[in-house]
C-alpha cells in the first residue's frame, strides 16, 4: 500500500486519506480526488473501530460507516463502534475531516425540506449513531449530510431493484417515504467543492425528490427493464428500524449544488452498462 503523503496538484493540502475506500462512496471519492495524492484505506487496511494508523494527512474523507439500518436496530453497539468510535478515531489523525452523515438524523415530521439549522431527532438506532458521529467528528470537520446513496458498485437500491426486477418481473416498494436519492459520483464532486467552504454542517443531496416506489419505477424506465412496481406502505414492509416519512434535504447555505436525482440515475446506469460485470 502506498503511504506517501504528497500534494502533486497544488490543492493546498498535504495529501488526502480516504477511509472506507472499498465502499460505494469511498470508490467515488477515489475517482474524484485521484489527482490529489490520495491514500485509500479499505476495511482490511484499517478497521476504524481500532486506533488510527501512523499517518499525517492534510485532509481526511471519512467514508467508512455502518450502513445497515436494520442491523443497527438489533446491534446498536456495533453500529456505534463504527459510526461514533470510528469517527472519533478518524478525527484523532489531527487533520480537517469530512464526515458523511445522513438524512436519517431527522424524524420526518416537518414534511418540507430539512435545512442545516433544523434540529435533528433520529427515529432509529442507525440515525442516532450518525448524529452522535457528527459530534465525534469534532470542530475541525465538515458534516456532509446526504440521502439515499446509490452507485454502479456493490449492493444498493439501484443494483438491487434491477436484479429483482429482472428476476421476478415485479417488486414491492414502499411509497410513503420521500427522499432525494443521491448518486455517489455527484456527492464526491460536491465534496471537492465543499472543502473550500467553511467548516460546519452542510446538506449535500440531489435536486428533486421522490418516494422509493417512484424511484424504482424510474429505474425500470431508464434501464428499459420490463418490470412493475407494487406500491406498499412501510407498515406492510415491516422492517425493524423506523424510517422518516419525509427526509428531503436542502441547503440554506452556499452549499455545492448537485444535479437532479434523475440525472444521477442516468449517469449510474450508463456506468453500469459499460461495466462488463455490471448488473
C-alpha positions in Angstrom: 0.0 0.0 0.0 1.3 3.5 -0.9 1.5 5.6 2.3 3.4 8.6 0.9 1.6 11.8 1.5 2.1 14.4 -1.2 0.4 17.3 -2.9 1.1 16.9 -6.6 -1.6 19.2 -8.0 -1.4 22.1 -5.6 -4.6 21.5 -3.6 -3.0 23.3 -0.6 -3.4 20.1 1.4 -0.6 17.6 2.1 -2.3 14.5 0.9 -5.8 13.1 1.3 -6.7 10.0 3.3 -10.0 8.2 2.4 -11.4 5.7 4.8 -13.9 3.0 3.7 -12.3 3.1 0.3 -13.9 -0.2 -0.7 -17.4 1.1 -0.4 -19.5 2.8 -3.0 -18.8 6.3 -1.6 -15.1 5.6 -1.0 -14.7 4.4 -4.6 -16.3 7.5 -5.9 -14.1 9.7 -3.7 -11.0 7.9 -5.0 -12.1 8.7 -8.6 -12.9 12.3 -7.8 -9.7 13.0 -5.9 -7.3 10.8 -7.9 -5.1 13.8 -8.9 -4.7 14.9 -5.3 -2.3 12.5 -3.6 -4.8 10.0 -2.2 -4.2 7.3 0.4 -7.2 5.0 0.1 -7.8 2.6 3.1 -10.3 -0.2 2.9 -11.7 -2.0 5.9 -8.8 -4.6 5.5 -6.3 -1.7 5.7 -7.9 0.0 8.7 -10.8 -1.2 10.8 -11.9 2.2 12.1 -13.1 0.7 15.4 -9.3 0.5 16.1 -6.9 3.4 16.7 -5.7 5.2 13.6 -2.5 4.2 11.6 0.6 6.4 11.9 -0.2 8.8 9.1 -0.3 12.6 8.8 -2.7 13.5 6.0 -3.8 17.1 5.3 -7.4 16.1 4.9 -9.5 13.0 5.8 -12.5 12.0 3.8 -14.2 9.7 6.2 -16.4 7.3 4.2 -16.1 4.3 6.5 -19.5 3.7 8.1 -22.0 1.1 9.4 -24.8 1.4 6.7 -27.1 -1.5 7.7 -30.1 0.5 9.1 -32.0 -2.5 10.3 -28.9 -4.2 11.6 -28.2 -1.2 13.7 -31.6 -1.6 15.4 -30.7 -5.1 16.5 -27.0 -4.4 17.2 -26.7 -0.7 18.2 -23.4 -1.2 20.0 -21.6 -2.5 16.9 -23.1 0.3 14.8 -22.0 2.9 17.3 -18.5 1.4 17.4 -18.1 2.2 13.7 -20.2 5.4 13.3 -19.2 7.1 16.5 -16.0 5.4 17.7 -14.7 5.1 14.2 -15.3 8.8 13.5 -13.5 9.7 16.7 -10.5 7.7 15.6 -10.6 9.4 12.2 -10.6 12.8 13.9 -7.6 11.6 16.0 -5.5 11.8 12.8 -5.5 15.5 13.5 -6.4 16.7 10.0 -9.6 18.5 8.9 -12.2 15.9 8.3 -15.3 15.4 6.1 -17.8 13.3 7.9 -20.6 11.9 5.8 -23.9 11.9 7.7 -27.4 11.0 6.8 -30.9 12.3 6.3 -32.0 9.8 8.9 -30.9 12.2 11.7 -34.3 13.7 11.1 -37.7 12.3 12.1 -39.7 13.4 9.0 -42.3 15.3 10.9 -41.5 18.6 9.2 -42.9 17.4 5.8 -40.9 20.1 4.0 -37.2 20.1 3.1 -34.8 20.0 6.1 -32.1 22.6 6.2 -28.9 22.8 8.2 -30.4 24.7 11.1 -33.2 22.2 11.7 -33.0 20.3 14.9 -32.2 16.5 14.4 -34.4 13.9 16.0 -33.5 10.5 14.7 -36.1 7.7 14.9 -33.7 4.7 14.6 -30.5 3.4 16.3 -28.8 4.0 13.0 -29.9 7.6 12.9 -28.7 8.1 16.4 -25.2 6.7 15.6 -24.9 9.0 12.6 -25.9 12.0 14.7 -23.5 11.1 17.5 -20.9 10.6 14.8 -21.4 14.2 13.8 -20.3 15.2 17.4 -17.4 12.8 17.3 -16.0 14.4 14.2 -15.0 17.4 16.3 -14.7 21.1 15.5 -12.3 20.7 12.5 -14.9 19.0 10.4 -17.3 19.4 7.5 -20.5 17.5 8.3 -21.9 16.5 4.9 -25.4 15.1 5.3 -26.8 13.3 2.2 -29.5 10.8 1.4 -30.3 7.6 -0.4 -26.8 7.0 -1.8 -26.6 4.7 -4.8 -23.9 3.8 -7.4 -22.9 1.3 -10.0 -20.9 -0.6 -7.5 -21.9 -3.1 -4.8 -25.3 -3.6 -3.3 -27.5 -0.6 -3.1 -31.1 0.3 -4.1 -30.4 0.7 -7.8 -28.5 -2.6 -8.3 -30.9 -4.5 -6.0 -34.0 -3.2 -7.8 -32.6 -4.0 -11.2 -31.7 -7.6 -10.1 -35.1 -8.2 -8.5 -37.0 -6.7 -11.5 -35.2 -8.9 -14.0 -35.6 -12.0 -11.8 -39.2 -11.5 -10.7 -40.9 -9.0 -13.1 -42.5 -7.2 -10.1 -41.1 -5.7 -6.9 -42.9 -4.3 -3.8 -41.5 -0.9 -2.8 -42.6 1.5 -0.1 -44.4 4.6 -1.3 -44.7 6.5 2.0 -41.1 7.5 2.4 -39.9 10.5 0.4 -36.3 11.4 0.0 -33.7 12.7 -2.6 -31.7 9.7 -3.9 -28.2 10.8 -4.5 -25.6 9.4 -6.9 -22.3 9.0 -5.1 -20.3 10.3 -8.1 -22.2 13.6 -7.8 -21.7 13.7 -4.0 -18.0 13.1 -4.4 -17.8 16.0 -6.9 -19.7 18.2 -4.4 -17.3 17.2 -1.7 -14.4 18.6 -3.7 -16.2 21.9 -3.7 -17.3 21.6 -0.1 -13.7 21.6 1.4 -13.3 25.2 0.0 -16.2 26.3 2.2 -16.3 26.9 6.0 -16.3 24.0 8.4 -19.7 23.0 9.8 -22.9 21.3 8.8 -23.8 21.1 5.1 -26.6 19.4 3.2 -25.5 17.8 0.0 -28.2 15.9 -1.7 -29.6 15.6 -5.2 -32.1 18.0 -6.6 -35.7 16.8 -6.7 -37.4 14.2 -4.5 -39.4 11.0 -4.9 -40.7 8.1 -2.9 -38.8 4.8 -3.1 -41.5 3.4 -5.2 -41.3 6.3 -7.7 -37.5 5.8 -7.7 -37.9 2.1 -8.5 -40.3 2.9 -11.4 -37.8 5.4 -12.8 -35.0 2.8 -12.6 -37.0 0.4 -14.7 -38.0 3.1 -17.1 -34.5 4.4 -17.6 -32.9 1.0 -17.8 -35.5 -0.4 -20.2 -36.5 -3.2 -17.8 -39.9 -4.7 -18.3 -40.9 -4.9 -14.6 -43.6 -3.3 -12.5 -43.7 -1.8 -9.0 -46.3 -2.7 -6.4 -46.6 0.3 -4.1 -46.8 -0.7 -0.4 -46.7 1.0 2.9 -43.8 0.9 5.5 -46.2 -1.0 7.8 -46.7 -3.6 5.1 -42.9 -4.0 4.6 -42.4 -4.4 8.4 -38.7 -3.5 8.7 -37.2 -3.5 12.2 -35.9 0.1 12.0 -38.3 3.1 11.6 -37.5 5.5 8.8 -38.6 9.1 8.4 -41.6 9.5 6.1 -40.1 12.7 4.7 -36.3 13.4 4.7 -35.6 15.6 1.8 -32.5 17.7 2.3 -31.9 21.2 1.1 -29.3 23.8 2.0 -29.9 27.3 3.4 -26.2 28.0 3.0 -24.0 28.3 -0.1 -23.7 24.5 -0.4 -22.4 23.0 -3.6 -25.4 22.1 -5.8 -25.9 18.5 -7.0 -27.8 17.5 -10.2 -31.3 16.1 -10.1 -31.6 12.5 -8.9 -32.8 11.5 -12.4 -29.5 12.7 -13.9 -27.7 10.8 -11.2 -29.7 7.7 -12.1 -28.8 8.1 -15.8 -25.1 8.6 -15.0 -25.2 5.5 -12.8 -26.9 3.3 -15.4 -24.5 4.5 -18.1 -21.6 3.3 -16.0 -23.4 0.0 -15.2 -23.9 -0.5 -18.9 -20.2 0.0 -19.7 -19.1 -2.4 -16.9 -18.9 -6.0 -18.1 -19.6 -7.1 -14.6 -22.5 -4.8 -14.1 -26.0 -5.8 -13.1 
